[in-house]
Protein backbone atom coordinates (compact mmCIF):
# COMPACT_ATOMS: atom_id res chain seq x y z
CA UNK A 1 0.00 0.00 0.00
CA UNK A 2 1.29 3.46 -0.88
CA UNK A 3 0.66 6.64 1.11
CA UNK A 4 2.10 10.02 1.99
CA UNK A 5 3.50 10.56 5.49
CA UNK A 6 1.02 12.64 7.48
CA UNK A 7 3.85 14.47 9.22
CA UNK A 8 3.68 17.88 7.51
CA UNK A 9 7.39 18.44 8.05
CA UNK A 10 8.10 15.16 6.23
CA UNK A 11 5.38 14.47 3.65
CA UNK A 12 7.42 11.84 1.85
CA UNK A 13 5.89 8.85 0.06
CA UNK A 14 5.92 5.59 2.02
CA UNK A 15 5.03 2.03 1.13
CA UNK A 16 3.98 -0.80 3.42
CA UNK A 17 2.19 -4.13 3.21
CA UNK A 18 -1.54 -4.27 3.91
CA UNK A 19 -4.22 -6.89 3.69
CA UNK A 20 -7.03 -6.01 1.26
CA UNK A 21 -9.40 -6.74 4.15
CA UNK A 22 -7.93 -4.09 6.48
CA UNK A 23 -9.90 -0.86 6.79
CA UNK A 24 -6.91 0.95 8.27
CA UNK A 25 -3.25 0.17 8.87
CA UNK A 26 -0.84 1.47 11.48
CA UNK A 27 2.58 2.06 9.93
CA UNK A 28 5.84 3.85 10.72
CA UNK A 29 7.35 6.29 8.26
CA UNK A 30 10.91 5.12 7.41
CA UNK A 31 11.97 8.73 6.85
CA UNK A 32 10.85 10.52 10.03
CA UNK A 33 9.85 7.59 12.24
CA UNK A 34 6.30 8.82 12.89
CA UNK A 35 3.87 5.96 13.51
CA UNK A 36 0.34 6.71 12.35
CA UNK A 37 -2.89 5.11 11.16
CA UNK A 38 -3.54 5.16 7.42
CA UNK A 39 -6.90 4.58 5.81
CA UNK A 40 -7.09 1.83 3.19
CA UNK A 41 -8.75 3.76 0.35
CA UNK A 42 -8.40 0.74 -1.93
CA UNK A 43 -10.77 -1.25 0.28
CA UNK A 44 -13.33 1.55 0.34
CA UNK A 45 -13.16 1.91 -3.43
CA UNK A 46 -13.50 -1.86 -3.92
CA UNK A 47 -16.55 -2.00 -1.65
CA UNK A 48 -18.10 1.03 -3.32
CA UNK A 49 -17.67 -0.52 -6.78
CA UNK A 50 -19.09 -3.82 -5.56
CA UNK A 51 -22.11 -2.03 -4.08
CA UNK A 52 -22.71 -0.26 -7.40
CA UNK A 53 -22.62 -3.56 -9.32
CA UNK A 54 -24.98 -5.18 -6.84
CA UNK A 55 -27.47 -2.32 -6.94
CA UNK A 56 -27.44 -2.19 -10.74
CA UNK A 57 -28.43 -5.87 -10.88
CA UNK A 58 -31.12 -5.44 -8.22
CA UNK A 59 -32.50 -2.39 -10.05
CA UNK A 60 -32.68 -4.46 -13.21
CA UNK A 61 -34.53 -7.26 -11.41
CA UNK A 62 -37.12 -4.88 -9.97
CA UNK A 63 -37.56 -3.06 -13.27
CA UNK A 64 -38.06 -6.31 -15.17
CA UNK A 65 -40.57 -7.65 -12.63
CA UNK A 66 -42.56 -4.41 -12.60
CA UNK A 67 -42.65 -4.25 -16.39
CA UNK A 68 -43.90 -7.84 -16.58
CA UNK A 69 -46.63 -6.99 -14.07
CA UNK A 70 -47.65 -3.92 -16.12
CA UNK A 71 -48.16 -6.20 -19.09
CA UNK A 72 -50.36 -8.53 -17.04
CA UNK A 73 -51.81 -6.79 -13.99
CA UNK A 74 -53.73 -9.91 -13.00
CA UNK A 75 -50.47 -11.77 -12.39
CA UNK A 76 -49.87 -12.22 -8.68
CA UNK A 77 -46.58 -13.91 -9.51
CA UNK A 78 -45.11 -10.75 -11.00
CA UNK A 79 -46.72 -8.55 -8.35
CA UNK A 80 -45.14 -10.60 -5.57
CA UNK A 81 -41.83 -10.77 -7.42
CA UNK A 82 -41.79 -6.98 -7.76
CA UNK A 83 -42.27 -6.48 -4.01
CA UNK A 84 -39.49 -8.96 -3.22
CA UNK A 85 -37.09 -7.34 -5.70
CA UNK A 86 -37.78 -3.79 -4.51
CA UNK A 87 -37.27 -4.78 -0.87
CA UNK A 88 -34.03 -6.59 -1.69
CA UNK A 89 -32.78 -3.40 -3.35
CA UNK A 90 -33.75 -1.31 -0.32
CA UNK A 91 -32.10 -3.66 2.16
CA UNK A 92 -28.92 -3.71 0.06
CA UNK A 93 -28.81 0.10 0.02
CA UNK A 94 -29.14 0.27 3.78
CA UNK A 95 -26.43 -2.35 4.26
CA UNK A 96 -24.00 -0.58 1.94
CA UNK A 97 -24.59 2.80 3.54
CA UNK A 98 -23.76 1.30 6.95
CA UNK A 99 -20.56 -0.26 5.59
CA UNK A 100 -19.47 3.00 4.00
CA UNK A 101 -20.28 4.86 7.23
CA UNK A 102 -18.03 2.50 9.17
CA UNK A 103 -15.11 3.08 6.78
CA UNK A 104 -15.66 6.83 6.57
CA UNK A 105 -15.58 7.09 10.36
CA UNK A 106 -12.21 5.35 10.44
CA UNK A 107 -10.84 7.81 7.91
CA UNK A 108 -12.30 10.93 9.54
CA UNK A 109 -11.68 9.96 13.14
CA UNK A 110 -15.36 9.87 14.07
CA UNK A 111 -16.01 7.61 17.06
CA UNK A 112 -19.01 5.29 17.22
CA UNK A 113 -20.06 3.96 20.60
CA UNK A 114 -20.59 0.26 21.36
CA UNK A 115 -24.29 0.28 20.53
CA UNK A 116 -23.67 2.08 17.25
CA UNK A 117 -20.99 -0.44 16.25
CA UNK A 118 -23.45 -3.25 16.96
CA UNK A 119 -25.86 -1.65 14.49
CA UNK A 120 -23.17 -1.18 11.85
CA UNK A 121 -21.88 -4.74 12.13
CA UNK A 122 -25.33 -6.29 12.77
CA UNK A 123 -23.96 -8.29 15.65
CA UNK A 124 -23.38 -7.99 19.39
CA UNK A 125 -21.29 -9.74 21.98
CA UNK A 126 -22.95 -11.79 24.72
CA UNK A 127 -21.75 -14.04 27.52
CA UNK A 128 -23.34 -17.48 27.30
CA UNK A 129 -24.30 -19.74 30.21
CA UNK A 130 -20.77 -21.14 30.30
CA UNK A 131 -19.27 -17.71 30.70
CA UNK A 132 -17.88 -17.65 27.17
CA UNK A 133 -18.11 -14.54 25.03
CA UNK A 134 -19.65 -14.97 21.60
CA UNK A 135 -21.05 -12.86 18.79
CA UNK A 136 -24.71 -13.17 17.88
CA UNK A 137 -26.76 -11.41 15.19
CA UNK A 138 -28.43 -8.12 16.04
CA UNK A 139 -31.40 -7.19 13.90
CA UNK A 140 -33.38 -3.98 14.03
CA UNK A 141 -37.00 -3.40 13.09
CA UNK A 142 -37.12 -2.10 9.54
CA UNK A 143 -38.09 1.44 10.56
CA UNK A 144 -35.25 1.53 13.09
CA UNK A 145 -32.83 0.14 10.49
CA UNK A 146 -33.68 3.00 8.11
CA UNK A 147 -33.36 5.71 10.75
CA UNK A 148 -30.19 4.35 12.34
CA UNK A 149 -28.47 3.65 9.00
CA UNK A 150 -29.06 7.22 7.82
CA UNK A 151 -28.16 8.72 11.20
CA UNK A 152 -24.85 6.88 11.41
CA UNK A 153 -23.96 7.78 7.83
CA UNK A 154 -24.67 11.45 8.57
CA UNK A 155 -22.51 11.23 11.69
CA UNK A 156 -19.60 9.56 9.88
CA UNK A 157 -19.70 12.05 7.01
CA UNK A 158 -20.01 15.06 9.30
CA UNK A 159 -23.14 16.22 7.51
CA UNK A 160 -25.82 18.57 8.75
CA UNK A 161 -28.80 16.76 7.29
CA UNK A 162 -32.33 16.49 8.65
CA UNK A 163 -34.46 13.59 7.44
CA UNK A 164 -38.21 14.13 7.11
CA UNK A 165 -39.71 10.96 8.54
CA UNK A 166 -43.15 12.54 8.35
CA UNK A 167 -43.02 12.46 4.56
CA UNK A 168 -45.51 10.38 2.60
CA UNK A 169 -42.59 8.54 0.99
CA UNK A 170 -41.32 7.26 4.34
CA UNK A 171 -44.82 6.12 5.28
CA UNK A 172 -45.03 4.27 1.95
CA UNK A 173 -41.60 2.71 2.58
CA UNK A 174 -42.72 1.38 5.96
CA UNK A 175 -45.97 0.07 4.46
CA UNK A 176 -44.03 -1.73 1.74
CA UNK A 177 -41.98 -3.69 4.27
CA UNK A 178 -45.11 -4.50 6.24
CA UNK A 179 -46.52 -5.90 3.00
CA UNK A 180 -43.28 -7.78 2.38
CA UNK A 181 -43.37 -9.29 5.89
CA UNK A 182 -46.87 -10.63 5.29
CA UNK A 183 -45.73 -11.99 1.95
CA UNK A 184 -42.64 -13.74 3.32
CA UNK A 185 -44.39 -15.03 6.46
CA UNK A 186 -47.98 -15.66 5.34
CA UNK A 187 -50.61 -16.69 7.85
CA UNK A 188 -53.47 -16.86 5.36
CA UNK A 189 -54.23 -16.40 1.67
CA UNK A 190 -54.80 -12.66 2.06
CA UNK A 191 -51.18 -12.19 3.12
CA UNK A 192 -49.88 -13.14 -0.31
CA UNK A 193 -52.24 -10.99 -2.34
CA UNK A 194 -50.49 -7.90 -3.74
CA UNK A 195 -52.60 -4.99 -4.92
CA UNK A 196 -51.82 -2.17 -7.31
CA UNK A 197 -51.83 0.16 -4.30
CA UNK A 198 -49.08 -1.99 -2.73
CA UNK A 199 -46.94 -1.60 -5.84
CA UNK A 200 -47.57 2.16 -5.99
CA UNK A 201 -46.44 2.39 -2.36
CA UNK A 202 -43.32 0.35 -3.11
CA UNK A 203 -42.38 2.72 -5.92
CA UNK A 204 -43.06 5.79 -3.76
CA UNK A 205 -41.16 4.43 -0.77
CA UNK A 206 -38.17 3.33 -2.81
CA UNK A 207 -38.04 6.71 -4.56
CA UNK A 208 -38.11 8.49 -1.18
CA UNK A 209 -35.19 6.45 0.15
CA UNK A 210 -33.10 6.89 -2.97
CA UNK A 211 -33.75 10.65 -3.12
CA UNK A 212 -32.98 10.98 0.59
CA UNK A 213 -29.64 9.21 0.21
CA UNK A 214 -28.80 11.13 -2.96
CA UNK A 215 -29.44 14.39 -1.11
CA UNK A 216 -26.63 13.35 1.23
CA UNK A 217 -24.29 13.31 -1.78
CA UNK A 218 -23.66 9.57 -2.04
CA UNK A 219 -25.61 7.60 -4.71
CA UNK A 220 -26.11 4.27 -2.92
C-alpha positions, -999 to +999 in steps of 0.1 A: +000+000+000+013+035-009+007+066+011+021+100+020+035+106+055+010+126+075+039+145+092+037+179+075+074+184+081+081+152+062+054+145+037+074+118+019+059+088+001+059+056+020+050+020+011+040-008+034+022-041+032-015-043+039-042-069+037-070-060+013-094-067+042-079-041+065-099-009+068-069+009+083-032+002+089-008+015+115+026+021+099+058+039+107+074+063+083+109+051+074+120+087+068+108+105+100+098+076+122+063+088+129+039+060+135+003+067+124-029+051+112-035+052+074-069+046+058-071+018+032-088+038+004-084+007-019-108-012+003-133+015+003-132+019-034-135-019-039-166-020-017-181+010-033-177-005-068-191-038-056-221-020-041-227-003-074-226-036-093-250-052-068-275-023-069-274-022-107-284-059-109-311-054-082-325-024-100-327-045-132-345-073-114-371-049-100-376-031-133-381-063-152-406-076-126-426-044-126-426-042-164-439-078-166-466-070-141-476-039-161-482-062-191-504-085-170-518-068-140-537-099-130-505-118-124-499-122-087-466-139-095-451-107-110-467-086-084-451-106-056-418-108-074-418-070-078-423-065-040-395-090-032-371-073-057-378-038-045-373-048-009-340-066-017-328-034-033-338-013-003-321-037+022-289-037+001-288+001+000-291+003+038-264-024+043-240-006+019-246+028+035-238+013+070-206-003+056-195+030+040-203+049+072-180+025+092-151+031+068-157+068+066-156+071+104-122+053+104-108+078+079-123+109+095-117+100+131-154+099+141-160+076+171-190+053+172-201+040+206-206+003+214-243+003+205-237+021+172-210-004+162-234-032+170-259-016+145-232-012+118-219-047+121-253-063+128-240-083+157-234-080+194-213-097+220-229-118+247-218-140+275-233-175+273-243-197+302-208-211+303-193-177+307-179-177+272-181-145+250-196-150+216-210-129+188-247-132+179-268-114+152-284-081+160-314-072+139-334-040+140-370-034+131-371-021+095-381+014+106-352+015+131-328+001+105-337+030+081-334+057+108-302+044+123-285+037+090-291+072+078-282+087+112-248+069+114-240+078+078-247+114+086-225+112+117-196+096+099-197+120+070-200+151+093-231+162+075-258+186+088-288+168+073-323+165+087-345+136+074-382+141+071-397+110+085-432+125+084-430+125+046-455+104+026-426+085+010-413+073+043-448+061+053-450+043+019-416+027+026-427+014+060-460+001+045-440-017+017-420-037+043-451-045+062-465-059+030-433-078+024-434-093+059-469-106+053-457-120+019-426-137+033-444-150+065-480-157+053-506-167+079-535-169+054-542-164+017-548-127+021-512-122+031-499-131-003-522-110-023-505-079-037-526-050-049-518-022-073-518+002-043-491-020-027-469-016-058-476+022-060-464+024-024-433+003-031-424+027-059-431+058-038-412+044-008-382+033-028-380+067-046-381+085-012-352+065+002-331+069-030-338+106-031-330+110+006-296+092+002-288+111-030-294+144-011-266+134+012-243+133-018-237+096-020-256+076-047-261+043-029 
